[in-house]
Amino acid sequence: MSNDQFASSPFRLTIRSLFLWTAIVALSFGALLFANEWWLAALSLLVGLAATWAAIVVVMERGARRAFAVGVLAWILMQAFVLPELLGTGSRLPTTRLMMAIYPLVAGPELADYRNPIAVQQWRQSRGRFQQEFFIPVGDLLCTLLLSGACGMLGRFVYLRRVRGDGESVTSS
């Protein structure tokens, strides 16, 4: 694979990007494992900053950086406004449904059945890291960040592919 093909690849794996993705995954698992109001506030701030950054870059930049920012902003806006309306679910996003399905699997068998409040209370006192009121919104925000990054990478890939295609059509004419 030549350097030109490598540069336009949507998933460029370098040591730096591999380290970055490993850190992101580790922080995501930590955020879900110890979901609380601090993680919720930090991730809300991060999503807000990402949306603000993307909006500024869309207006001020050109090229691949702008294409990445358009992808990020498109997913954040889609997640915030369009998906709940299209699906007719009110404020329940697809990621909320995903987190609700995952929650009983990671919370343990004691918490899967809320009919036994004594078992729930004992579990929370002994290992009570998972709290559904924080687990689901933290998971939603993590999914928003992850999918907005993926949409940004897709936007960058499409832009670089289009630019490379335009250059080839000009030279072949």
ABEGO torsion letter per residue (X at the ends): XBAAAAAABABBBBAAAAAAAAAAAAAAAAAAAABBAAAAAAAAAAAAAAAAAAAAAAAABBEAAAAAAAAAAAAAAAAAAAAAAAAGAEABBAAAAAAAAAAAAAAEAAAABAABAAAAAAAAAAABABBAAAAAAAAAAAAAAAAAAAAAAAAAAAAAAAAAAAAAAAAAX
